[in-house]
Amino acid sequence: MNKIQYCLAILMAVSVQACTQRAWYEGVKQSHRNECNKAPPSEREECLRTMDNDSYDEYQRKKQEETKKDN
């Protein structure tokens, strides 16, 4: 395998991992939203309000900031 193919393979592996993490994050948010929608109307709004509404990019940024603080 030449250098270019090797670099492309690594780039693709990193891209797939990022997509998988994003899909996981969005799936967890959707599951929480679904659980909130099953709640009685009196509890639904509070449940949705407590949900993390950050985008995946914002979540990643906050996660990196926390990691820097811990080090």
mmCIF file as Biopython writes it, N, C-alpha, C and O atoms, coordinates in Angstrom:
data_model
#
loop_
_atom_site.group_PDB
_atom_site.id
_atom_site.type_symbol
_atom_site.label_atom_id
_atom_site.label_alt_id
_atom_site.label_comp_id
_atom_site.label_asym_id
_atom_site.label_entity_id
_atom_site.label_seq_id
_atom_site.pdbx_PDB_ins_code
_atom_site.Cartn_x
_atom_site.Cartn_y
_atom_site.Cartn_z
_atom_site.occupancy
_atom_site.B_iso_or_equiv
_atom_site.auth_seq_id
_atom_site.auth_asym_id
_atom_site.pdbx_PDB_model_num
ATOM 1   N N  . MET A ? 1  ? 0.863   -1.176 0.000  1.0 0.0 1  A 1 
ATOM 2   C CA . MET A ? 1  ? 0.000   0.000  0.000  1.0 0.0 1  A 1 
ATOM 3   C C  . MET A ? 1  ? 0.906   1.235  0.000  1.0 0.0 1  A 1 
ATOM 4   O O  . MET A ? 1  ? 1.831   1.339  0.806  1.0 0.0 1  A 1 
ATOM 5   N N  . ASN A ? 2  ? 0.629   2.158  -0.906 1.0 0.0 2  A 1 
ATOM 6   C CA . ASN A ? 2  ? 1.479   3.346  -0.937 1.0 0.0 2  A 1 
ATOM 7   C C  . ASN A ? 2  ? 1.032   4.364  0.106  1.0 0.0 2  A 1 
ATOM 8   O O  . ASN A ? 2  ? 0.011   4.184  0.770  1.0 0.0 2  A 1 
ATOM 9   N N  . LYS A ? 3  ? 1.800   5.418  0.237  1.0 0.0 3  A 1 
ATOM 10  C CA . LYS A ? 3  ? 1.567   6.426  1.281  1.0 0.0 3  A 1 
ATOM 11  C C  . LYS A ? 3  ? 0.192   7.086  1.176  1.0 0.0 3  A 1 
ATOM 12  O O  . LYS A ? 3  ? -0.469  7.299  2.192  1.0 0.0 3  A 1 
ATOM 13  N N  . ILE A ? 4  ? -0.235  7.402  -0.012 1.0 0.0 4  A 1 
ATOM 14  C CA . ILE A ? 4  ? -1.530  8.079  -0.206 1.0 0.0 4  A 1 
ATOM 15  C C  . ILE A ? 4  ? -2.675  7.167  0.214  1.0 0.0 4  A 1 
ATOM 16  O O  . ILE A ? 4  ? -3.602  7.611  0.891  1.0 0.0 4  A 1 
ATOM 17  N N  . GLN A ? 5  ? -2.621  5.914  -0.172 1.0 0.0 5  A 1 
ATOM 18  C CA . GLN A ? 5  ? -3.671  4.972  0.216  1.0 0.0 5  A 1 
ATOM 19  C C  . GLN A ? 5  ? -3.703  4.792  1.731  1.0 0.0 5  A 1 
ATOM 20  O O  . GLN A ? 5  ? -4.775  4.699  2.328  1.0 0.0 5  A 1 
ATOM 21  N N  . TYR A ? 6  ? -2.536  4.742  2.341  1.0 0.0 6  A 1 
ATOM 22  C CA . TYR A ? 6  ? -2.448  4.611  3.794  1.0 0.0 6  A 1 
ATOM 23  C C  . TYR A ? 6  ? -3.087  5.814  4.482  1.0 0.0 6  A 1 
ATOM 24  O O  . TYR A ? 6  ? -3.862  5.652  5.425  1.0 0.0 6  A 1 
ATOM 25  N N  . CYS A ? 7  ? -2.766  7.013  4.016  1.0 0.0 7  A 1 
ATOM 26  C CA . CYS A ? 7  ? -3.340  8.241  4.596  1.0 0.0 7  A 1 
ATOM 27  C C  . CYS A ? 7  ? -4.847  8.279  4.416  1.0 0.0 7  A 1 
ATOM 28  O O  . CYS A ? 7  ? -5.570  8.669  5.333  1.0 0.0 7  A 1 
ATOM 29  N N  . LEU A ? 8  ? -5.331  7.881  3.248  1.0 0.0 8  A 1 
ATOM 30  C CA . LEU A ? 8  ? -6.775  7.849  3.002  1.0 0.0 8  A 1 
ATOM 31  C C  . LEU A ? 8  ? -7.471  6.836  3.913  1.0 0.0 8  A 1 
ATOM 32  O O  . LEU A ? 8  ? -8.570  7.089  4.406  1.0 0.0 8  A 1 
ATOM 33  N N  . ALA A ? 9  ? -6.829  5.700  4.130  1.0 0.0 9  A 1 
ATOM 34  C CA . ALA A ? 9  ? -7.416  4.682  5.012  1.0 0.0 9  A 1 
ATOM 35  C C  . ALA A ? 9  ? -7.538  5.219  6.436  1.0 0.0 9  A 1 
ATOM 36  O O  . ALA A ? 9  ? -8.562  5.016  7.089  1.0 0.0 9  A 1 
ATOM 37  N N  . ILE A ? 10 ? -6.511  5.896  6.918  1.0 0.0 10 A 1 
ATOM 38  C CA . ILE A ? 10 ? -6.554  6.476  8.270  1.0 0.0 10 A 1 
ATOM 39  C C  . ILE A ? 10 ? -7.624  7.551  8.350  1.0 0.0 10 A 1 
ATOM 40  O O  . ILE A ? 10 ? -8.386  7.598  9.315  1.0 0.0 10 A 1 
ATOM 41  N N  . LEU A ? 11 ? -7.688  8.414  7.344  1.0 0.0 11 A 1 
ATOM 42  C CA . LEU A ? 11 ? -8.693  9.479  7.319  1.0 0.0 11 A 1 
ATOM 43  C C  . LEU A ? 11 ? -10.105 8.898  7.333  1.0 0.0 11 A 1 
ATOM 44  O O  . LEU A ? 11 ? -10.980 9.404  8.036  1.0 0.0 11 A 1 
ATOM 45  N N  . MET A ? 12 ? -10.323 7.859  6.574  1.0 0.0 12 A 1 
ATOM 46  C CA . MET A ? 12 ? -11.646 7.229  6.549  1.0 0.0 12 A 1 
ATOM 47  C C  . MET A ? 12 ? -11.986 6.612  7.896  1.0 0.0 12 A 1 
ATOM 48  O O  . MET A ? 12 ? -13.125 6.713  8.351  1.0 0.0 12 A 1 
ATOM 49  N N  . ALA A ? 13 ? -11.018 5.977  8.538  1.0 0.0 13 A 1 
ATOM 50  C CA . ALA A ? 13 ? -11.262 5.353  9.851  1.0 0.0 13 A 1 
ATOM 51  C C  . ALA A ? 13 ? -11.644 6.410  10.878 1.0 0.0 13 A 1 
ATOM 52  O O  . ALA A ? 13 ? -12.564 6.203  11.670 1.0 0.0 13 A 1 
ATOM 53  N N  . VAL A ? 14 ? -10.953 7.529  10.870 1.0 0.0 14 A 1 
ATOM 54  C CA . VAL A ? 14 ? -11.252 8.615  11.809 1.0 0.0 14 A 1 
ATOM 55  C C  . VAL A ? 14 ? -12.630 9.193  11.508 1.0 0.0 14 A 1 
ATOM 56  O O  . VAL A ? 14 ? -13.389 9.483  12.433 1.0 0.0 14 A 1 
ATOM 57  N N  . SER A ? 15 ? -12.961 9.362  10.246 1.0 0.0 15 A 1 
ATOM 58  C CA . SER A ? 15 ? -14.268 9.907  9.860  1.0 0.0 15 A 1 
ATOM 59  C C  . SER A ? 15 ? -15.401 8.988  10.294 1.0 0.0 15 A 1 
ATOM 60  O O  . SER A ? 15 ? -16.422 9.458  10.795 1.0 0.0 15 A 1 
ATOM 61  N N  . VAL A ? 16 ? -15.233 7.703  10.110 1.0 0.0 16 A 1 
ATOM 62  C CA . VAL A ? 16 ? -16.272 6.742  10.505 1.0 0.0 16 A 1 
ATOM 63  C C  . VAL A ? 16 ? -16.475 6.777  12.011 1.0 0.0 16 A 1 
ATOM 64  O O  . VAL A ? 16 ? -17.609 6.739  12.487 1.0 0.0 16 A 1 
ATOM 65  N N  . GLN A ? 17 ? -15.384 6.849  12.761 1.0 0.0 17 A 1 
ATOM 66  C CA . GLN A ? 17 ? -15.500 6.896  14.220 1.0 0.0 17 A 1 
ATOM 67  C C  . GLN A ? 17 ? -16.253 8.157  14.649 1.0 0.0 17 A 1 
ATOM 68  O O  . GLN A ? 17 ? -17.108 8.092  15.532 1.0 0.0 17 A 1 
ATOM 69  N N  . ALA A ? 18 ? -15.949 9.298  14.037 1.0 0.0 18 A 1 
ATOM 70  C CA . ALA A ? 18 ? -16.632 10.546 14.387 1.0 0.0 18 A 1 
ATOM 71  C C  . ALA A ? 18 ? -18.117 10.442 14.064 1.0 0.0 18 A 1 
ATOM 72  O O  . ALA A ? 18 ? -18.951 10.891 14.850 1.0 0.0 18 A 1 
ATOM 73  N N  . CYS A ? 19 ? -18.452 9.867  12.940 1.0 0.0 19 A 1 
ATOM 74  C CA . CYS A ? 19 ? -19.869 9.707  12.574 1.0 0.0 19 A 1 
ATOM 75  C C  . CYS A ? 19 ? -20.583 8.797  13.556 1.0 0.0 19 A 1 
ATOM 76  O O  . CYS A ? 19 ? -21.732 9.050  13.916 1.0 0.0 19 A 1 
ATOM 77  N N  . THR A ? 20 ? -19.919 7.754  13.987 1.0 0.0 20 A 1 
ATOM 78  C CA . THR A ? 20 ? -20.511 6.828  14.937 1.0 0.0 20 A 1 
ATOM 79  C C  . THR A ? 20 ? -20.788 7.513  16.270 1.0 0.0 20 A 1 
ATOM 80  O O  . THR A ? 20 ? -21.849 7.319  16.862 1.0 0.0 20 A 1 
ATOM 81  N N  . GLN A ? 21 ? -19.839 8.311  16.740 1.0 0.0 21 A 1 
ATOM 82  C CA . GLN A ? 21 ? -20.032 9.033  17.998 1.0 0.0 21 A 1 
ATOM 83  C C  . GLN A ? 21 ? -21.163 10.040 17.884 1.0 0.0 21 A 1 
ATOM 84  O O  . GLN A ? 21 ? -21.971 10.179 18.803 1.0 0.0 21 A 1 
ATOM 85  N N  . ARG A ? 22 ? -21.224 10.735 16.773 1.0 0.0 22 A 1 
ATOM 86  C CA . ARG A ? 22 ? -22.300 11.705 16.556 1.0 0.0 22 A 1 
ATOM 87  C C  . ARG A ? 22 ? -23.648 10.986 16.536 1.0 0.0 22 A 1 
ATOM 88  O O  . ARG A ? 22 ? -24.613 11.460 17.136 1.0 0.0 22 A 1 
ATOM 89  N N  . ALA A ? 23 ? -23.719 9.853  15.855 1.0 0.0 23 A 1 
ATOM 90  C CA . ALA A ? 23 ? -24.964 9.089  15.783 1.0 0.0 23 A 1 
ATOM 91  C C  . ALA A ? 23 ? -25.372 8.601  17.165 1.0 0.0 23 A 1 
ATOM 92  O O  . ALA A ? 23 ? -26.553 8.638  17.512 1.0 0.0 23 A 1 
ATOM 93  N N  . TRP A ? 24 ? -24.403 8.144  17.960 1.0 0.0 24 A 1 
ATOM 94  C CA . TRP A ? 24 ? -24.689 7.705  19.326 1.0 0.0 24 A 1 
ATOM 95  C C  . TRP A ? 24 ? -25.272 8.851  20.138 1.0 0.0 24 A 1 
ATOM 96  O O  . TRP A ? 24 ? -26.282 8.684  20.822 1.0 0.0 24 A 1 
ATOM 97  N N  . TYR A ? 25 ? -24.628 10.032 20.063 1.0 0.0 25 A 1 
ATOM 98  C CA . TYR A ? 25 ? -25.075 11.200 20.818 1.0 0.0 25 A 1 
ATOM 99  C C  . TYR A ? 25 ? -26.498 11.583 20.415 1.0 0.0 25 A 1 
ATOM 100 O O  . TYR A ? 25 ? -27.346 11.823 21.274 1.0 0.0 25 A 1 
ATOM 101 N N  . GLU A ? 26 ? -26.752 11.638 19.130 1.0 0.0 26 A 1 
ATOM 102 C CA . GLU A ? 26 ? -28.093 11.997 18.655 1.0 0.0 26 A 1 
ATOM 103 C C  . GLU A ? 26 ? -29.118 10.929 19.043 1.0 0.0 26 A 1 
ATOM 104 O O  . GLU A ? 26 ? -30.266 11.255 19.347 1.0 0.0 26 A 1 
ATOM 105 N N  . GLY A ? 27 ? -28.712 9.664  19.033 1.0 0.0 27 A 1 
ATOM 106 C CA . GLY A ? 27 ? -29.616 8.588  19.427 1.0 0.0 27 A 1 
ATOM 107 C C  . GLY A ? 27 ? -30.017 8.671  20.890 1.0 0.0 27 A 1 
ATOM 108 O O  . GLY A ? 27 ? -31.174 8.440  21.239 1.0 0.0 27 A 1 
ATOM 109 N N  . VAL A ? 28 ? -29.057 9.000  21.742 1.0 0.0 28 A 1 
ATOM 110 C CA . VAL A ? 28 ? -29.350 9.156  23.171 1.0 0.0 28 A 1 
ATOM 111 C C  . VAL A ? 28 ? -30.319 10.325 23.379 1.0 0.0 28 A 1 
ATOM 112 O O  . VAL A ? 28 ? -31.271 10.218 24.152 1.0 0.0 28 A 1 
ATOM 113 N N  . LYS A ? 29 ? -30.072 11.433 22.687 1.0 0.0 29 A 1 
ATOM 114 C CA . LYS A ? 29 ? -30.980 12.589 22.807 1.0 0.0 29 A 1 
ATOM 115 C C  . LYS A ? 29 ? -32.392 12.218 22.347 1.0 0.0 29 A 1 
ATOM 116 O O  . LYS A ? 29 ? -33.373 12.602 22.983 1.0 0.0 29 A 1 
ATOM 117 N N  . GLN A ? 30 ? -32.495 11.476 21.249 1.0 0.0 30 A 1 
ATOM 118 C CA . GLN A ? 30 ? -33.806 11.084 20.730 1.0 0.0 30 A 1 
ATOM 119 C C  . GLN A ? 30 ? -34.514 10.148 21.705 1.0 0.0 30 A 1 
ATOM 120 O O  . GLN A ? 30 ? -35.727 10.248 21.892 1.0 0.0 30 A 1 
ATOM 121 N N  . SER A ? 31 ? -33.772 9.251  22.319 1.0 0.0 31 A 1 
ATOM 122 C CA . SER A ? 31 ? -34.367 8.346  23.311 1.0 0.0 31 A 1 
ATOM 123 C C  . SER A ? 31 ? -34.928 9.127  24.493 1.0 0.0 31 A 1 
ATOM 124 O O  . SER A ? 31 ? -36.021 8.831  24.976 1.0 0.0 31 A 1 
ATOM 125 N N  . HIS A ? 32 ? -34.180 10.122 24.956 1.0 0.0 32 A 1 
ATOM 126 C CA . HIS A ? 32 ? -34.656 10.943 26.070 1.0 0.0 32 A 1 
ATOM 127 C C  . HIS A ? 32 ? -35.914 11.709 25.654 1.0 0.0 32 A 1 
ATOM 128 O O  . HIS A ? 32 ? -36.869 11.808 26.424 1.0 0.0 32 A 1 
ATOM 129 N N  . ARG A ? 33 ? -35.908 12.242 24.446 1.0 0.0 33 A 1 
ATOM 130 C CA . ARG A ? 33 ? -37.078 12.969 23.935 1.0 0.0 33 A 1 
ATOM 131 C C  . ARG A ? 33 ? -38.284 12.034 23.881 1.0 0.0 33 A 1 
ATOM 132 O O  . ARG A ? 33 ? -39.393 12.427 24.244 1.0 0.0 33 A 1 
ATOM 133 N N  . ASN A ? 34 ? -38.070 10.806 23.429 1.0 0.0 34 A 1 
ATOM 134 C CA . ASN A ? 34 ? -39.169 9.828  23.358 1.0 0.0 34 A 1 
ATOM 135 C C  . ASN A ? 34 ? -39.716 9.514  24.743 1.0 0.0 34 A 1 
ATOM 136 O O  . ASN A ? 34 ? -40.929 9.407  24.924 1.0 0.0 34 A 1 
ATOM 137 N N  . GLU A ? 35 ? -38.827 9.365  25.720 1.0 0.0 35 A 1 
ATOM 138 C CA . GLU A ? 35 ? -39.268 9.100  27.092 1.0 0.0 35 A 1 
ATOM 139 C C  . GLU A ? 35 ? -40.071 10.283 27.638 1.0 0.0 35 A 1 
ATOM 140 O O  . GLU A ? 35 ? -41.077 10.091 28.320 1.0 0.0 35 A 1 
ATOM 141 N N  . CYS A ? 36 ? -39.629 11.490 27.340 1.0 0.0 36 A 1 
ATOM 142 C CA . CYS A ? 36 ? -40.375 12.669 27.785 1.0 0.0 36 A 1 
ATOM 143 C C  . CYS A ? 36 ? -41.777 12.693 27.175 1.0 0.0 36 A 1 
ATOM 144 O O  . CYS A ? 36 ? -42.748 13.055 27.839 1.0 0.0 36 A 1 
ATOM 145 N N  . ASN A ? 37 ? -41.866 12.307 25.913 1.0 0.0 37 A 1 
ATOM 146 C CA . ASN A ? 37 ? -43.163 12.321 25.236 1.0 0.0 37 A 1 
ATOM 147 C C  . ASN A ? 37 ? -44.115 11.263 25.778 1.0 0.0 37 A 1 
ATOM 148 O O  . ASN A ? 37 ? -45.323 11.366 25.565 1.0 0.0 37 A 1 
ATOM 149 N N  . LYS A ? 38 ? -43.610 10.259 26.466 1.0 0.0 38 A 1 
ATOM 150 C CA . LYS A ? 38 ? -44.463 9.238  27.095 1.0 0.0 38 A 1 
ATOM 151 C C  . LYS A ? 38 ? -45.009 9.715  28.437 1.0 0.0 38 A 1 
ATOM 152 O O  . LYS A ? 38 ? -45.968 9.145  28.957 1.0 0.0 38 A 1 
ATOM 153 N N  . ALA A ? 39 ? -44.407 10.750 28.994 1.0 0.0 39 A 1 
ATOM 154 C CA . ALA A ? 39 ? -44.821 11.249 30.309 1.0 0.0 39 A 1 
ATOM 155 C C  . ALA A ? 39 ? -46.173 11.954 30.200 1.0 0.0 39 A 1 
ATOM 156 O O  . ALA A ? 39 ? -46.560 12.398 29.119 1.0 0.0 39 A 1 
ATOM 157 N N  . PRO A ? 40 ? -46.884 12.053 31.315 1.0 0.0 40 A 1 
ATOM 158 C CA . PRO A ? 40 ? -48.147 12.807 31.311 1.0 0.0 40 A 1 
ATOM 159 C C  . PRO A ? 40 ? -47.876 14.261 30.928 1.0 0.0 40 A 1 
ATOM 160 O O  . PRO A ? 40 ? -46.787 14.775 31.183 1.0 0.0 40 A 1 
ATOM 161 N N  . PRO A ? 41 ? -48.857 14.924 30.318 1.0 0.0 41 A 1 
ATOM 162 C CA . PRO A ? 41 ? -48.656 16.306 29.878 1.0 0.0 41 A 1 
ATOM 163 C C  . PRO A ? 41 ? -48.115 17.227 30.978 1.0 0.0 41 A 1 
ATOM 164 O O  . PRO A ? 41 ? -47.340 18.142 30.699 1.0 0.0 41 A 1 
ATOM 165 N N  . SER A ? 42 ? -48.517 16.987 32.204 1.0 0.0 42 A 1 
ATOM 166 C CA . SER A ? 42 ? -48.062 17.852 33.296 1.0 0.0 42 A 1 
ATOM 167 C C  . SER A ? 42 ? -46.567 17.717 33.549 1.0 0.0 42 A 1 
ATOM 168 O O  . SER A ? 42 ? -45.953 18.634 34.094 1.0 0.0 42 A 1 
ATOM 169 N N  . GLU A ? 43 ? -45.967 16.590 33.162 1.0 0.0 43 A 1 
ATOM 170 C CA . GLU A ? 43 ? -44.539 16.356 33.395 1.0 0.0 43 A 1 
ATOM 171 C C  . GLU A ? 43 ? -43.690 16.495 32.125 1.0 0.0 43 A 1 
ATOM 172 O O  . GLU A ? 43 ? -42.470 16.643 32.199 1.0 0.0 43 A 1 
ATOM 173 N N  . ARG A ? 44 ? -44.344 16.447 30.972 1.0 0.0 44 A 1 
ATOM 174 C CA . ARG A ? 44 ? -43.636 16.438 29.691 1.0 0.0 44 A 1 
ATOM 175 C C  . ARG A ? 44 ? -42.763 17.675 29.496 1.0 0.0 44 A 1 
ATOM 176 O O  . ARG A ? 44 ? -41.594 17.548 29.133 1.0 0.0 44 A 1 
ATOM 177 N N  . GLU A ? 45 ? -43.301 18.850 29.728 1.0 0.0 45 A 1 
ATOM 178 C CA . GLU A ? 45 ? -42.534 20.084 29.496 1.0 0.0 45 A 1 
ATOM 179 C C  . GLU A ? 45 ? -41.296 20.157 30.382 1.0 0.0 45 A 1 
ATOM 180 O O  . GLU A ? 45 ? -40.222 20.552 29.926 1.0 0.0 45 A 1 
ATOM 181 N N  . GLU A ? 46 ? -41.447 19.776 31.647 1.0 0.0 46 A 1 
ATOM 182 C CA . GLU A ? 46 ? -40.300 19.798 32.561 1.0 0.0 46 A 1 
ATOM 183 C C  . GLU A ? 46 ? -39.240 18.804 32.109 1.0 0.0 46 A 1 
ATOM 184 O O  . GLU A ? 46 ? -38.046 19.097 32.159 1.0 0.0 46 A 1 
ATOM 185 N N  . CYS A ? 47 ? -39.668 17.646 31.675 1.0 0.0 47 A 1 
ATOM 186 C CA . CYS A ? 47 ? -38.736 16.630 31.194 1.0 0.0 47 A 1 
ATOM 187 C C  . CYS A ? 47 ? -37.955 17.153 29.984 1.0 0.0 47 A 1 
ATOM 188 O O  . CYS A ? 47 ? -36.732 17.018 29.930 1.0 0.0 47 A 1 
ATOM 189 N N  . LEU A ? 48 ? -38.648 17.741 29.028 1.0 0.0 48 A 1 
ATOM 190 C CA . LEU A ? 48 ? -37.980 18.280 27.837 1.0 0.0 48 A 1 
ATOM 191 C C  . LEU A ? 48 ? -37.056 19.452 28.194 1.0 0.0 48 A 1 
ATOM 192 O O  . LEU A ? 48 ? -36.016 19.644 27.562 1.0 0.0 48 A 1 
ATOM 193 N N  . ARG A ? 49 ? -37.439 20.225 29.201 1.0 0.0 49 A 1 
ATOM 194 C CA . ARG A ? 49 ? -36.623 21.363 29.615 1.0 0.0 49 A 1 
ATOM 195 C C  . ARG A ? 49 ? -35.301 20.910 30.233 1.0 0.0 49 A 1 
ATOM 196 O O  . ARG A ? 49 ? -34.282 21.586 30.090 1.0 0.0 49 A 1 
ATOM 197 N N  . THR A ? 50 ? -35.318 19.768 30.920 1.0 0.0 50 A 1 
ATOM 198 C CA . THR A ? 50 ? -34.099 19.276 31.560 1.0 0.0 50 A 1 
ATOM 199 C C  . THR A ? 50 ? -33.171 18.580 30.562 1.0 0.0 50 A 1 
ATOM 200 O O  . THR A ? 50 ? -32.026 18.264 30.887 1.0 0.0 50 A 1 
ATOM 201 N N  . MET A ? 51 ? -33.660 18.348 29.369 1.0 0.0 51 A 1 
ATOM 202 C CA . MET A ? 51 ? -32.871 17.659 28.357 1.0 0.0 51 A 1 
ATOM 203 C C  . MET A ? 51 ? -31.733 18.553 27.876 1.0 0.0 51 A 1 
ATOM 204 O O  . MET A ? 51 ? -31.896 19.766 27.747 1.0 0.0 51 A 1 
ATOM 205 N N  . ASP A ? 52 ? -30.590 17.949 27.615 1.0 0.0 52 A 1 
ATOM 206 C CA . ASP A ? 52 ? -29.445 18.681 27.082 1.0 0.0 52 A 1 
ATOM 207 C C  . ASP A ? 52 ? -29.724 19.012 25.621 1.0 0.0 52 A 1 
ATOM 208 O O  . ASP A ? 52 ? -29.872 18.107 24.799 1.0 0.0 52 A 1 
ATOM 209 N N  . ASN A ? 53 ? -29.796 20.289 25.293 1.0 0.0 53 A 1 
ATOM 210 C CA . ASN A ? 53 ? -30.113 20.703 23.928 1.0 0.0 53 A 1 
ATOM 211 C C  . ASN A ? 53 ? -28.884 21.094 23.124 1.0 0.0 53 A 1 
ATOM 212 O O  . ASN A ? 53 ? -29.012 21.667 22.042 1.0 0.0 53 A 1 
ATOM 213 N N  . ASP A ? 54 ? -27.693 20.792 23.636 1.0 0.0 54 A 1 
ATOM 214 C CA . ASP A ? 54 ? -26.470 21.126 22.914 1.0 0.0 54 A 1 
ATOM 215 C C  . ASP A ? 54 ? -26.361 20.307 21.636 1.0 0.0 54 A 1 
ATOM 216 O O  . ASP A ? 54 ? -26.763 19.144 21.586 1.0 0.0 54 A 1 
ATOM 217 N N  . SER A ? 55 ? -25.815 20.931 20.616 1.0 0.0 55 A 1 
ATOM 218 C CA . SER A ? 55 ? -25.493 20.179 19.404 1.0 0.0 55 A 1 
ATOM 219 C C  . SER A ? 55 ? -24.314 19.265 19.718 1.0 0.0 55 A 1 
ATOM 220 O O  . SER A ? 55 ? -23.665 19.419 20.753 1.0 0.0 55 A 1 
ATOM 221 N N  . TYR A ? 56 ? -24.041 18.330 18.843 1.0 0.0 56 A 1 
ATOM 222 C CA . TYR A ? 56 ? -22.913 17.428 19.062 1.0 0.0 56 A 1 
ATOM 223 C C  . TYR A ? 56 ? -21.604 18.217 19.111 1.0 0.0 56 A 1 
ATOM 224 O O  . TYR A ? 56 ? -20.726 17.909 19.917 1.0 0.0 56 A 1 
ATOM 225 N N  . ASP A ? 57 ? -21.469 19.222 18.262 1.0 0.0 57 A 1 
ATOM 226 C CA . ASP A ? 57 ? -20.245 20.028 18.248 1.0 0.0 57 A 1 
ATOM 227 C C  . ASP A ? 57 ? -20.064 20.782 19.566 1.0 0.0 57 A 1 
ATOM 228 O O  . ASP A ? 57 ? -18.950 20.873 20.083 1.0 0.0 57 A 1 
ATOM 229 N N  . GLU A ? 58 ? -21.152 21.319 20.107 1.0 0.0 58 A 1 
ATOM 230 C CA . GLU A ? 58 ? -21.094 22.018 21.396 1.0 0.0 58 A 1 
ATOM 231 C C  . GLU A ? 58 ? -20.745 21.034 22.518 1.0 0.0 58 A 1 
ATOM 232 O O  . GLU A ? 58 ? -19.961 21.353 23.412 1.0 0.0 58 A 1 
ATOM 233 N N  . TYR A ? 59 ? -21.326 19.856 22.462 1.0 0.0 59 A 1 
ATOM 234 C CA . TYR A ? 59 ? -21.016 18.802 23.437 1.0 0.0 59 A 1 
ATOM 235 C C  . TYR A ? 59 ? -19.528 18.468 23.398 1.0 0.0 59 A 1 
ATOM 236 O O  . TYR A ? 59 ? -18.887 18.358 24.444 1.0 0.0 59 A 1 
ATOM 237 N N  . GLN A ? 60 ? -18.981 18.308 22.205 1.0 0.0 60 A 1 
ATOM 238 C CA . GLN A ? 60 ? -17.557 17.999 22.065 1.0 0.0 60 A 1 
ATOM 239 C C  . GLN A ? 60 ? -16.687 19.119 22.629 1.0 0.0 60 A 1 
ATOM 240 O O  . GLN A ? 60 ? -15.688 18.858 23.299 1.0 0.0 60 A 1 
ATOM 241 N N  . ARG A ? 61 ? -17.071 20.368 22.354 1.0 0.0 61 A 1 
ATOM 242 C CA . ARG A ? 61 ? -16.302 21.506 22.833 1.0 0.0 61 A 1 
ATOM 243 C C  . ARG A ? 61 ? -16.279 21.530 24.357 1.0 0.0 61 A 1 
ATOM 244 O O  . ARG A ? 61 ? -15.225 21.727 24.961 1.0 0.0 61 A 1 
ATOM 245 N N  . LYS A ? 62 ? -17.442 21.328 24.981 1.0 0.0 62 A 1 
ATOM 246 C CA . LYS A ? 62 ? -17.522 21.310 26.442 1.0 0.0 62 A 1 
ATOM 247 C C  . LYS A ? 62 ? -16.716 20.151 27.018 1.0 0.0 62 A 1 
ATOM 248 O O  . LYS A ? 62 ? -16.048 20.297 28.042 1.0 0.0 62 A 1 
ATOM 249 N N  . LYS A ? 63 ? -16.782 19.009 26.358 1.0 0.0 63 A 1 
ATOM 250 C CA . LYS A ? 63 ? -16.048 17.830 26.810 1.0 0.0 63 A 1 
ATOM 251 C C  . LYS A ? 63 ? -14.539 18.101 26.774 1.0 0.0 63 A 1 
ATOM 252 O O  . LYS A ? 63 ? -13.817 17.718 27.694 1.0 0.0 63 A 1 
ATOM 253 N N  . GLN A ? 64 ? -14.072 18.752 25.726 1.0 0.0 64 A 1 
ATOM 254 C CA . GLN A ? 64 ? -12.638 19.073 25.623 1.0 0.0 64 A 1 
ATOM 255 C C  . GLN A ? 64 ? -12.225 20.088 26.680 1.0 0.0 64 A 1 
ATOM 256 O O  . GLN A ? 64 ? -11.129 19.993 27.231 1.0 0.0 64 A 1 
ATOM 257 N N  . GLU A ? 65 ? -13.085 21.052 26.968 1.0 0.0 65 A 1 
ATOM 258 C CA . GLU A ? 65 ? -12.781 22.038 28.017 1.0 0.0 65 A 1 
ATOM 259 C C  . GLU A ? 65 ? -12.659 21.348 29.366 1.0 0.0 65 A 1 
ATOM 260 O O  . GLU A ? 65 ? -11.749 21.655 30.136 1.0 0.0 65 A 1 
ATOM 261 N N  . GLU A ? 66 ? -13.562 20.423 29.661 1.0 0.0 66 A 1 
ATOM 262 C CA . GLU A ? 66 ? -13.511 19.695 30.930 1.0 0.0 66 A 1 
ATOM 263 C C  . GLU A ? 66 ? -12.245 18.856 31.031 1.0 0.0 66 A 1 
ATOM 264 O O  . GLU A ? 66 ? -11.637 18.763 32.098 1.0 0.0 66 A 1 
ATOM 265 N N  . THR A ? 67 ? -11.850 18.248 29.920 1.0 0.0 67 A 1 
ATOM 266 C CA . THR A ? 67 ? -10.632 17.440 29.913 1.0 0.0 67 A 1 
ATOM 267 C C  . THR A ? 67 ? -9.406  18.329 30.214 1.0 0.0 67 A 1 
ATOM 268 O O  . THR A ? 67 ? -8.512  17.930 30.961 1.0 0.0 67 A 1 
ATOM 269 N N  . LYS A ? 68 ? -9.379  19.522 29.629 1.0 0.0 68 A 1 
ATOM 270 C CA . LYS A ? 68 ? -8.262  20.452 29.872 1.0 0.0 68 A 1 
ATOM 271 C C  . LYS A ? 68 ? -8.223  20.874 31.333 1.0 0.0 68 A 1 
ATOM 272 O O  . LYS A ? 68 ? -7.143  20.990 31.914 1.0 0.0 68 A 1 
ATOM 273 N N  . LYS A ? 69 ? -9.387  21.105 31.934 1.0 0.0 69 A 1 
ATOM 274 C CA . LYS A ? 69 ? -9.451  21.513 33.344 1.0 0.0 69 A 1 
ATOM 275 C C  . LYS A ? 69 ? -8.932  20.413 34.256 1.0 0.0 69 A 1 
ATOM 276 O O  . LYS A ? 69 ? -8.268  20.685 35.256 1.0 0.0 69 A 1 
ATOM 277 N N  . ASP A ? 70 ? -9.245  19.157 33.902 1.0 0.0 70 A 1 
ATOM 278 C CA . ASP A ? 70 ? -8.836  18.026 34.725 1.0 0.0 70 A 1 
ATOM 279 C C  . ASP A ? 70 ? -7.343  17.766 34.679 1.0 0.0 70 A 1 
ATOM 280 O O  . ASP A ? 70 ? -6.783  17.173 35.601 1.0 0.0 70 A 1 
ATOM 281 N N  . ASN A ? 71 ? -6.703  18.203 33.621 1.0 0.0 71 A 1 
ATOM 282 C CA . ASN A ? 71 ? -5.247  17.958 33.474 1.0 0.0 71 A 1 
ATOM 283 C C  . ASN A ? 71 ? -4.483  19.039 34.087 1.0 0.0 71 A 1 
ATOM 284 O O  . ASN A ? 71 ? -3.252  19.014 34.067 1.0 0.0 71 A 1 
#
